[in-house]
Amino acid sequence: MIASETARNVLNFLLFQAGWFACVFYPGLIGAGIVVIFLVLHFVLVSQNRMTELQFIGLGTVVGSVLDGIWFRTGILDDGSGQVMLTPPWLVAIWAIFMTTLSHSLDWISKKAWLPFVLAPFAGPFAYWSASQLGAVQLPDLLPSLIALGFGWLGVFPLLLFARKTLYPELVR
């Protein structure tokens, strides 16, 4: 494990960004597999409470994947195949690698109670829009999709931070 908190946060941020790009450029099992490698690196080099953080990441990955699954089934998101589907593995992987940031590089967001409510409705949809611009996913009706994603993130992001604080307090710094 890396001793410096700053170095751990920088590595966490870089692993998340690299994982996001891997999944967006290689949507499928290749991107998801790369994220698994990054998750292992995270647990070896960054995580200080491995089992607790693994549980938190698992919880958030399930919650986020269910939300993405709902968005696929309702037409807010589309993979271009025209089929109603479960959340694709690469998006599940993005949720997993994203969850690592909540206890590390994005922990600062939880320091102000109002901040998650301000950032989430914009940052979440921006990530999906960015992925759509790179061809990984489609937003069939752009404005309604972005609005729905914004409301979804307005609910899920603060909820995940609340879950971390109440269920996994050892992850809160």
Disulfide bonds with the S-S distance in Angstrom:
none
